[in-house]
Amino acid sequence: MKNDIGILVKVDRRTRESMREVGLNWSEEIRNFISKKLLAEKDRNLARAVATTDKLFRKSKHNFNSTEFIRNTRAERYGPDSNRR
């Protein structure tokens, strides 16, 4: 790929020899690890956002109907027939 950017990972001699003995494609292993870590972090961020939203919703003292709010806003902005599909 044209836009690939390389990174350099330094390991001690003993580790390097052990890596050769195992015979894995270490570049591929590192790429897979990074991809999995990124997905896990995105999932964690999404879970945090959901938890925050849930917490805020539970703290809310008012029952807020978002559908009604959107319909009213559209009616004010575009006229009373704007809610029809």
C-alpha positions as CSV (number, residue, x, y, z in Angstrom):
1,M,0.0,0.0,0.0
2,K,1.2,3.5,-0.8
3,N,0.2,5.2,2.4
4,D,1.6,2.6,4.8
5,I,3.8,4.0,7.5
6,G,6.3,1.7,9.2
7,I,7.3,1.5,12.8
8,L,10.4,0.1,14.3
9,V,10.2,-2.2,17.3
10,K,13.4,-2.9,19.1
11,V,13.9,-6.1,21.1
12,D,16.9,-7.5,22.8
13,R,19.0,-10.2,21.2
14,R,17.6,-13.1,23.2
15,T,14.0,-12.1,22.3
16,R,14.9,-11.7,18.7
17,E,16.4,-15.2,18.6
18,S,13.3,-16.7,20.3
19,M,11.2,-14.9,17.7
20,R,13.2,-16.5,14.9
21,E,12.8,-20.0,16.5
22,V,9.0,-19.6,16.7
23,G,8.9,-18.6,13.1
24,L,5.8,-16.4,13.2
25,N,5.2,-13.4,10.9
26,W,5.8,-10.8,13.7
27,S,4.8,-7.8,11.5
28,E,1.4,-9.4,10.9
29,E,1.1,-10.3,14.6
30,I,1.8,-6.7,15.6
31,R,-0.7,-5.4,13.0
32,N,-3.4,-7.7,14.3
33,F,-2.7,-6.7,17.9
34,I,-2.9,-3.0,17.0
35,S,-6.2,-3.5,15.1
36,K,-7.7,-5.5,18.0
37,K,-6.6,-2.9,20.5
38,L,-8.1,-0.1,18.4
39,L,-11.5,-1.9,18.1
40,A,-11.5,-2.6,21.9
41,E,-10.8,1.1,22.6
42,K,-13.6,2.2,20.3
43,D,-16.0,-0.3,22.0
44,R,-14.8,1.0,25.4
45,N,-15.4,4.6,24.3
46,L,-18.9,3.7,23.0
47,A,-19.7,1.9,26.3
48,R,-18.6,4.9,28.2
49,A,-20.8,7.2,26.1
50,V,-23.8,4.9,26.6
51,A,-23.2,4.7,30.3
52,T,-22.9,8.5,30.5
53,T,-26.1,9.0,28.5
54,D,-27.9,6.5,30.7
55,K,-26.6,8.3,33.8
56,L,-27.7,11.6,32.6
57,F,-31.1,10.2,31.6
58,R,-31.6,8.8,35.1
59,K,-30.6,12.1,36.7
60,S,-33.2,14.0,34.6
61,K,-36.1,15.1,36.7
62,H,-38.3,15.8,33.8
63,N,-39.9,13.4,31.4
64,F,-38.7,14.7,28.1
65,N,-40.3,13.4,24.9
66,S,-37.7,14.0,22.2
67,T,-40.1,12.9,19.4
68,E,-42.7,15.5,20.5
69,F,-39.9,18.1,20.7
70,I,-38.7,17.4,17.2
71,R,-42.2,17.5,15.8
72,N,-42.9,20.8,17.4
73,T,-39.6,22.3,16.2
74,R,-40.2,21.1,12.7
75,A,-43.8,22.5,12.8
76,E,-42.4,25.9,14.0
77,R,-39.7,25.9,11.4
78,Y,-41.5,24.4,8.3
79,G,-45.2,24.7,9.1
80,P,-47.8,22.4,10.6
81,D,-47.7,19.9,7.7
82,S,-44.0,19.3,8.0
83,N,-44.6,16.2,10.2
84,R,-46.4,14.3,7.6
85,R,-44.6,11.7,5.6
